Amino acid sequence: VKIDVSAGGAGKGITDVLSKMTDIGLVSRDLNSEELKKGAFSFSVTRDAVVPTVSASNPELQQVLARGLKKQEFYDLFISGKIKNWNELGLTLNTPLHVYTRSDAAGAAETWAKYFGKKQEDLQGTAVFGDPGLAQAVQKDPSGIGFNNLTYVYDVNTHKPSNGVLPVPIDLNDNGKIDADENFYDNIDQIVTAITEGRYPSPPARELYFVTNGQPGNEAVIEFIRWVLTDGQKFVKEGGYIKLSDAQLKNETDKLVLKK
């Protein structure tokens, strides 16, 4: 069996599998009702999260990391557009704040918008194509803020933030500072533990899916998905992702029934 993998984003993944261009689409967001009506059939295979990011060259980086941002402040940056300057966040930096988002239909953008009860098209900011492109745009702009998947923020070898961007802590209790129990962004192991324990909110934590056009009937496809949900799970952590519970993995595996 030959397996070809191509990049694109959740929008391309779902479009290609529903048009039968591919056997499996990779989709990093929940399926909507229209996609389900068209026959999309999903398998949860792992978890990760979307995190807000700033440039490592932000001149008030330490203040940003110590203070974090409240959910309402993120809303006023990415949805309402009310916040225009860094000093509106209580920082001494009197500089216009540049917001970046995704231009392509993306699970990361949909999941970040869902955190606010919105959809990707509600997100404000300069639109950039792809996760790497968004990380690069923020990295190059000391006044920028955006969001990325965990795997584009943390290096899977060092487990530390990479690509010149750092996660912006979420001030979960809205007290204007990042307390010890909210400070879990130093390395990927800390944030993975926070996601697993439910301390990092979901969304923007999320499940990642394999999607097929209807319940799969191709034996090779079925056996590949079965391998991913069983033996293949040993590669989840080293890839920077989060293993599903054994019970959930069994539930997903039970969906695999070879049609006679």
N, C-alpha and C positions, 0 to 999 in steps of 0.2 A: 504494500500500500504506500503510495506517495502522498505526502502531506505538504501542501503549499500554504504559506502564511503571508498575508499582506496587511499592511496598516491602513488605518482610515479614521476610525472613531465610531462611536455607538451608532450614529446615524447611518453610516455606510454599512456597518455590520448588519443592522436590521434590514436595510434596503436590499443588500445583496442576497441574504438568505431567503427573504420573502419572494424575490424574483428568481430564485433557484440558481443563482450564479455560484453559490457556495453551499456546502453541506452544513456548515456550522458558522454562525455569526457570533462574534464576541460583543456583548452589550453590557455596559457598565452603569446601568440604571434600571429601574423597574419598567416593565412593559406597560404600555397604555392600552386602553380598551380597543382602539382601532387596530392596533397590531395584533392583539389577541383574536379579534374577529377575522383577521386575514390569515390566521392559522399559526401564528408564532407560538412556539412551545419552548419553555425555558427550563434550564437546569442551573441551580446555584452551585458554583464550584469553589468559590473562595470569597474573602471579604477584603476590603481596603477602605480608604477614606480620602476625601478631598480636604485639603487644608489651605487656609489663606496664607499668602506669601508676600514678603517684601524683599527688596534688594539687600544683600549683605553690605553694600556701600551706603545704605541710608545713614545720614549724618547723626540721627538720633536713635540709632538702632537699639542701644541698651535701654533707653526710655520706653521704646515701643515694646520690647520684650518683657520689661518689668511691669508695664501697665496693662498690656494686652488691649483688646477691643471688646466692648460689649456687643451682644447680638444686635441691638438697636443701632449701634454705630456702624456695624457692617451693613445693615439694611440701608442706612442713610448714605452709604458709599455706593453700594452695588445696585440698589433698587430705586430709592427716591432721588438719589443724586444731590441731597441737601448739603452734604459735607464736601467742601471744595478745597480746603486748605488744611495742612497738617496742624496748624495752631488751633483749629476748631476741635481737635482731639485733646486739647490741654497741653500740647507740646510747645516748646519755644520756637520750633522751626516754622518760620513764616514763609512757606513755599506752597504753591499750588500742588494739590494731590492728584496724581494721574492714576486712574482706575483702568485695569485691563481685564478683558474677558475673552471668550472664545468666539471665533467667527464660524466655525464648523459645528454641525449638530453633534454634540458631545455629551457623554454620560457625566463627565466631571462638571460641566456647566449646568446640566439639568439637575444634578444632585445638589450643587451649591445653591441654586435657585430654590430648590425644594426645602432647604433649611429655613427659608423665609416664607414658605407657602406659595411660592411663585414658580414660573417656568423659565426656561433659558432665554426666551425672547424678552423677558422682563428685565434682564440684567443690563445695567448701564456700563459704559466704558469703551475704550478703544478695542476693537475686535481683532484678535490675532489667531492665526490658524495653528491648531495642534497643541498638544501638551508641551513638547519641547519649545515651540515657538513662543508660547505664553511665558514659560520659565525664562527664556532668553530676554524677552521684552522687559520683564520685571527686573532681571539681573542687571540690565544695562541702564536702568532708570532709578537713581537714588530716591526719587520722589514717587515711585510707582508702587502699586499694590495689586495683587491678582490672586489666583488660586491654582493649585495643581494637585494631581494625584500623588500619593505618598512616594511612589517609585521615581518621581521626577524631583522630589525634594531631598530624599535620603539616598545615600550611596549604599548598595547592598553589601559591599565589602567592609567599609569602615563603620557603617550604621549611623554615620553622622550626616547632617545636612550638606548638600553638594550643589553644583550648578550655580553657585553664587546667589542663591536665594535661601531665605530662612522662614520657617512657619511663624505666623503671628498667633500668639496664644489667645484663646477665647476666654474672656472674663465671664465665667459661667454663673457666678453669684452677683455680678454687677456691682461689685464694691470698689471698682476703680483701680484694682491691682491684681496681679497674678499670685494667688496664695499657693502654698506648698502642694496642696492636693490638685491644683490646676496646672502645675508646672511639670508637664510630661513630654516636652518637645525636644529635649537635648539629643536623643537618639531614637532610632526606629523601634528599638525594643521597648522603650518607655511608652511611646504612643500606641504601639500594638497592644500592650497590656491594658492601657486606658480604654482602648476600643473594645477589647474583649470583656472588660469588666463593666462596660457601659458608662464610663466616666466621660468619654468623648461622645458628643451627641450624634444621634443617627436619625435623619441625615445631619451632617455630611458624611458620616460613616455609611457604608453601603455594602450590599452584596454584588458580586460580579457573576455574570451569567454566560453560559453557552446557550444559543438559541437555534432551534431547527425549524424547518417549515413543516409543521405538524409533528406528531409523535414520530421519531425516527424509525425507519424500517430497514435501512441499509445496515447489514451486519457489521461491516467495518466501522461505521460511524458509532453504532451502539457500543462496540467493544472499546473504541477509543475513549468515549465518554465514561464508560465503566472504569477504565484504567485511571483516568484523571480523578475520579471520585474515590478511588481505592489506593492502589500502589503509588500513583502519581502525587498523592498528597504529601509525600515526604519532601517534595521540592517546593512546597508552598512558602515555607518560612524563609528559605534562602533566596527566594525570588522577591522578598519584601512584602508578602501578602499574609493574610490571617486565615488559619485553618478553621473551617466550620466545625461544629460539634459533631460527634460520632452519630448522634441521633439524626441530625439534619442530613449528613452525608448518606445515611441509610435511606432516609425518605427520598432523596434525590435519585439514588441508585435504583430504588423500587419503581421509578418511572420508566425504567428501561425494560421494555418487553418486546422481544422480537416478534413481529407480525408473521403469522402463518399464511 
